[in-house]
Amino acid sequence: MDSRIGSIFKKIGIGLVGWFAFTGLAIQLMWIISVSYSAIREDIMSDTNLVEIVGRLGSDPDEHRSDSGLVVAEMSIAINHSWKDKRTGEWRKQADWHQVSAFGECAEWCISELKKGSLVRVFGRLQTDFVEDKYGQKRYYTKIIAEVIDRE
């Protein structure tokens, strides 16, 4: 045992047995913390499917109903970004288009409040699906399933 630590334990009345009890407790606490951290880390590092975008509607939301009668709003949202071309020094612009689906009350709000050009923030998740073309080939596409849509 380190002489400084030993002298500290002598001052507070803990001998060698107390030292081992203390270190055993410390090891147990370290083990508990590491197990807890592992559980938290697994929870944090588990599958996460979260999306947040801010952009403008390309057209008014399209309204339809699902098979179960739920209101659905389908929208295309453009996210514009620009950059300076290193080669030419000119500013370039590009729009990325994302398909967004909203359901229920969120869809009803979108249909009543949003129009072409509205600036919105969408929180949701990605969903990939497919359609078969006339040749029987599967065509995959990814869209955003909105949980919350706010006007910016």
N, C-alpha and C positions, 0 to 999 in steps of 0.2 A: 504494500500500500504506500502511495506517495506520502512522504513525511509531512507535507503541508496539509494534505487531506486528513492524515492520521491525527495531527495535532488539533485540527478543527473538530473531529469526532471525539477526541479525548476531552476537549473543552466542554462539549455539550453532553458528554457522558455516554457516548456510543463506542463500544469496543469493536473488535474484529467481527463478532457475530452481527452486530448492528450494521457494520459496513456491508457485509454480504446481504443482509436483509434489504438494505437501502439499494444496493446495486441490482438485486433481484427485482425489486419493485420498479426500478428505473427501466430494466430490460422488459418487464411486463408492460409497462406504460408505452415504451417504444414499439412493442409488438402490437398493442391495441391501436396505437396511432397509425402504424403502417397498414394494418388490416382495414381500418376505417378509411384511410386515404385510398387504398386500393378499391374499396367499394364505391367511394365517391368518384374516383377517376374512371371506373368502369361506367358509372352512370353518366358522367360528363362525356366520355369518349364513345358512348353507345351511338347507334345510328341516329343521325340527325338530318332532317329534311326540312330546312327553313329557308325561305326566300323573302327578300325585301327589295322591292324596286320602286323607283320614282320615275314617272314618265307621263306622256300625254296620250289620250285616247285618239286613235286614228279615225274612229267613227262613233256614232251613238251606239250604246250597248244593244245587242240583239237579245230579244226576250223570247223564251220558249219554256215549256214545262217538261219536267222529267216524266218517266213512266209512272212514278208514284204521285205525280201532281205537284211536285215542288217547283217553285219558280227558279229559272236558271237565267243568268245574264252572261253572255259571251262578249268579250271585248278584245281588241288588239291594242296593245300599248307600245308606243315607240319610246325608246331611251336613246336620246341624242348624245353624242360625244364628239369632241373635236381634238385635233392634235396638230402639231407643227411637223410637217414633212422635213426630215433632216437633210434629205438630198436636195430638195428644191427651195426649202425655206417657206413654202406656202402653207397656209392653214387648210386642213382637210376636215370634212364633216362626214359623219356616218350615223345612221339610225339603225338600231337593233330592234326588231319587232318581236313581241312576246304575246302569246295567246293566253288570256286569263278567263277563268270561269268562276262565277260567284253563285251561291245557292241561298234560297230562303230569304230571310230579312235583308241580308247583305245584298242579294240580287235585286230585291225590290227597291232598296235605297239607290243602288246604281242606276236603275232604269229611270227612276223619278228625278234624280239629282244630277246625273252626269251627261255631258254632251261631248260631241267631237271637239277635241282640243283641250278638254279639262285636264289639269295637272293633278295627278293622284299618286298616293303612296299605297302600295299593295303589300300586305303581309300574308304569306301562305306557304304552300309546299309544292314541290314539283311532282308531276304525275306523267308517266310515259304510257302511251297507248298505241294501238295500231289500227289501220284500216286496210282492207284488201282492195287492190286496184282491179281493173277489169281483166287483168291477166292472172289473177290469183296471187300476186306478190304482196307480201305484207309491207306496208309503209308505216314506219314508226314516227311518232311525233311526241314532243314534250310540251306540256302546258302547265300553267300555274293555277292551282286550286286556291282561290282566295279565302282566307279566314277573316281578314279585316281590310277594308278599303277606306281610306281617308282622303279628303280633298286637301291639297296643299295650298 
